[in-house]
Amino acid sequence: MNVQIIELDGAPALAVLPIAEWNALLEQLEELQDIADAKAAMTEETFPAEFVDQLLAGEVPLKVWRDYRGLSLQALAKACGVTEQMLSMMEDGNANPSSDLLARLARALDCDMDDLHD
């Protein structure tokens, strides 16, 4: 690499290199970023089309998530410290959870609180 170092007050301050080398470095950095992004995406959870279709069709997110995670009303109620009846009312659209309950539901369902809003 053909680099010229410019000093200010006796200390290296700037590096100058030919534009072709600069462009090659940028390409390498972009490729490394693409690789890092791909690796990060591989660790993210993916969802089946049926799950997404249910949400897009306007089904109650709480019920869709509960079904997807394979939890019964009883199991989710126990995990969140509420009654099955309360969860059933929420799934039927007859009750809105408090922010505290919404946070507990999100934790139990391993999703974001925003994922549980209509």
LOVEX-408117 format. One line per field, with one value per residue: x negated, y negated, z negated of N, C-alpha, C in turn; residue in one letter; residue number from 1. Coordinates in steps of 0.05 Angstrom, whole numbers, plus 5000, padded with zeros to 4 digits. Layout:
REM LOVEX-408117
n.x <- c(X_...)
n.y <- c(Y_...)
n.z <- c(Z_...)
ca.x <- c(X_...)
ca.y <- c(Y_...)
ca.z <- c(Z_...)
c.x <- c(X_...)
c.y <- c(Y_...)
c.z <- c(Z_...)
aa <- c(a_...)
i <- c(NUM_...)
REM end
This chain:
REM LOVEX-408117
n.x <- c(4983_4989_4977_4978_4955_4974_4948_4963_4939_4899_4924_4959_5014_5046_5065_5049_5070_5069_5127_5147_5129_5156_5209_5208_5200_5248_5285_5269_5282_5337_5351_5336_5372_5420_5413_5412_5464_5495_5481_5502_5556_5566_5572_5619_5688_5733_5796_5852_5891_5946_5954_5941_5979_6026_6021_6021_6072_6101_6112_6115_6057_6036_6060_6041_5986_5984_6005_5965_5920_5935_5963_6012_6073_6074_6020_5994_6021_6006_5950_5950_5977_6032_6104_6134_6182_6175_6135_6163_6204_6173_6154_6201_6211_6236_6212_6159_6090_6050_5991_5952_5970_5969_5914_5898_5925_5899_5847_5856_5873_5829_5821_5827_5858_5887_5900_5946_5988_6048)
n.y <- c(5023_4957_4905_4839_4806_4751_4705_4667_4620_4657_4705_4762_4744_4744_4788_4802_4832_4865_4858_4905_4944_4928_4936_4991_5007_4988_5022_5071_5062_5056_5107_5137_5116_5133_5189_5191_5172_5212_5256_5238_5237_5291_5308_5287_5296_5329_5330_5372_5370_5377_5358_5304_5290_5296_5253_5211_5216_5194_5221_5230_5209_5229_5279_5305_5305_5335_5385_5397_5403_5448_5449_5461_5428_5433_5444_5397_5359_5374_5365_5310_5292_5282_5292_5345_5330_5275_5272_5297_5260_5217_5239_5243_5192_5162_5139_5097_5103_5080_5038_5063_5117_5127_5125_5170_5210_5206_5220_5274_5295_5287_5241_5174_5120_5087_5123_5147_5113_5093)
n.z <- c(5000_5017_4980_4956_4900_4863_4819_4761_4718_4705_4698_4726_4767_4813_4866_4931_4991_5055_5097_5120_5085_5039_5055_5061_5008_4986_5012_4990_4936_4940_4957_4912_4876_4898_4890_4834_4823_4847_4814_4765_4778_4782_4731_4714_4699_4742_4775_4792_4853_4844_4792_4798_4836_4806_4769_4806_4825_4786_4739_4668_4638_4589_4582_4629_4620_4572_4589_4628_4596_4571_4523_4473_4451_4396_4382_4400_4369_4318_4321_4325_4281_4280_4289_4327_4348_4354_4393_4435_4443_4462_4509_4536_4546_4507_4464_4444_4433_4377_4378_4348_4346_4400_4409_4380_4408_4458_4443_4428_4476_4507_4541_4567_4532_4567_4607_4590_4596_4630)
ca.x <- c(5000_4973_4989_4961_4963_4968_4945_4968_4925_4882_4940_4976_5040_5062_5054_5058_5064_5081_5156_5153_5125_5178_5233_5205_5205_5277_5298_5263_5297_5365_5354_5334_5397_5440_5409_5421_5494_5506_5477_5521_5583_5569_5579_5646_5710_5749_5824_5864_5910_5972_5953_5942_6005_6046_6018_6029_6101_6114_6117_6105_6029_6031_6067_6023_5960_5988_6006_5940_5902_5945_5972_6040_6081_6066_5991_5986_6032_5989_5925_5953_5990_6060_6122_6140_6204_6165_6122_6184_6217_6154_6153_6227_6213_6254_6196_6132_6071_6035_5964_5938_5978_5959_5886_5896_5933_5877_5825_5864_5875_5804_5826_5827_5885_5900_5910_5971_6009_6063)
ca.y <- c(5000_4933_4886_4817_4797_4723_4700_4640_4618_4680_4730_4768_4731_4750_4809_4798_4855_4863_4863_4933_4960_4920_4950_5020_5009_4985_5047_5092_5056_5062_5136_5146_5108_5152_5214_5187_5169_5239_5272_5228_5245_5319_5313_5276_5314_5326_5339_5385_5354_5379_5340_5276_5287_5292_5226_5192_5218_5180_5237_5218_5217_5244_5307_5315_5310_5357_5409_5402_5412_5473_5446_5461_5405_5439_5441_5368_5345_5380_5352_5281_5285_5272_5314_5354_5314_5248_5276_5302_5234_5201_5251_5238_5163_5150_5127_5087_5107_5057_5039_5083_5143_5129_5131_5198_5227_5205_5237_5302_5303_5281_5222_5147_5111_5077_5145_5155_5093_5097)
ca.z <- c(5000_5021_4963_4947_4874_4858_4790_4750_4692_4701_4694_4750_4766_4836_4884_4959_5008_5081_5097_5126_5061_5022_5065_5055_4980_4982_5021_4970_4913_4946_4957_4885_4863_4908_4876_4806_4824_4852_4790_4746_4787_4778_4703_4709_4702_4766_4770_4815_4867_4832_4769_4808_4849_4784_4760_4827_4829_4764_4716_4643_4635_4564_4588_4649_4607_4553_4605_4641_4576_4561_4495_4467_4435_4368_4379_4402_4346_4295_4325_4322_4256_4284_4292_4354_4358_4363_4419_4454_4449_4478_4536_4549_4550_4487_4443_4452_4411_4368_4389_4333_4356_4428_4407_4371_4431_4478_4433_4429_4504_4520_4562_4558_4524_4591_4623_4579_4602_4655)
c.x <- c(4982_4987_4969_4973_4955_4969_4952_4956_4910_4898_4956_5004_5058_5049_5066_5051_5078_5111_5162_5149_5147_5203_5232_5210_5234_5292_5293_5280_5327_5370_5353_5360_5419_5438_5419_5452_5506_5503_5497_5550_5587_5577_5607_5667_5725_5776_5835_5885_5937_5975_5956_5969_6027_6045_6028_6059_6116_6122_6104_6076_6023_6037_6049_5997_5962_5989_5979_5919_5911_5954_6002_6047_6071_6036_5982_5996_6014_5962_5926_5967_6018_6078_6126_6162_6195_6151_6143_6198_6199_6154_6179_6231_6230_6239_6169_6113_6057_6007_5947_5944_5968_5930_5882_5904_5911_5854_5832_5866_5850_5808_5824_5856_5900_5911_5938_5994_6022_6053)
c.y <- c(4975_4910_4864_4807_4768_4718_4671_4639_4643_4706_4736_4757_4739_4773_4803_4822_4851_4871_4892_4950_4953_4935_4980_5025_5007_5010_5069_5087_5062_5092_5147_5139_5126_5179_5212_5185_5197_5257_5264_5238_5275_5326_5302_5297_5308_5338_5351_5366_5354_5360_5311_5271_5282_5263_5206_5193_5205_5196_5224_5228_5234_5274_5320_5323_5334_5384_5417_5413_5439_5472_5447_5435_5409_5434_5412_5353_5349_5365_5322_5272_5273_5297_5321_5336_5286_5251_5281_5277_5217_5212_5247_5208_5148_5138_5119_5091_5081_5059_5060_5111_5148_5137_5161_5217_5228_5222_5267_5312_5298_5264_5194_5139_5101_5099_5154_5135_5100_5077)
c.z <- c(5000_5005_4956_4921_4871_4828_4784_4722_4685_4696_4719_4747_4789_4852_4911_4975_5034_5081_5103_5101_5041_5029_5059_5025_4973_4990_5001_4945_4917_4946_4929_4870_4872_4894_4847_4805_4829_4828_4768_4753_4782_4750_4696_4714_4728_4760_4795_4827_4854_4808_4778_4821_4828_4774_4780_4831_4806_4741_4691_4639_4611_4569_4608_4637_4588_4568_4617_4621_4563_4532_4493_4452_4406_4364_4381_4378_4322_4297_4320_4296_4260_4288_4322_4366_4368_4390_4441_4462_4467_4507_4551_4555_4530_4463_4454_4428_4403_4380_4374_4342_4384_4428_4399_4393_4452_4469_4435_4457_4520_4545_4550_4550_4549_4608_4614_4583_4628_4676)
aa <- c(m_n_v_q_i_i_e_l_d_g_a_p_a_l_a_v_l_p_i_a_e_w_n_a_l_l_e_q_l_e_e_l_q_d_i_a_d_a_k_a_a_m_t_e_e_t_f_p_a_e_f_v_d_q_l_l_a_g_e_v_p_l_k_v_w_r_d_y_r_g_l_s_l_q_a_l_a_k_a_c_g_v_t_e_q_m_l_s_m_m_e_d_g_n_a_n_p_s_s_d_l_l_a_r_l_a_r_a_l_d_c_d_m_d_d_l_h_d)
i <- c(1_2_3_4_5_6_7_8_9_10_11_12_13_14_15_16_17_18_19_20_21_22_23_24_25_26_27_28_29_30_31_32_33_34_35_36_37_38_39_40_41_42_43_44_45_46_47_48_49_50_51_52_53_54_55_56_57_58_59_60_61_62_63_64_65_66_67_68_69_70_71_72_73_74_75_76_77_78_79_80_81_82_83_84_85_86_87_88_89_90_91_92_93_94_95_96_97_98_99_100_101_102_103_104_105_106_107_108_109_110_111_112_113_114_115_116_117_118)
REM end
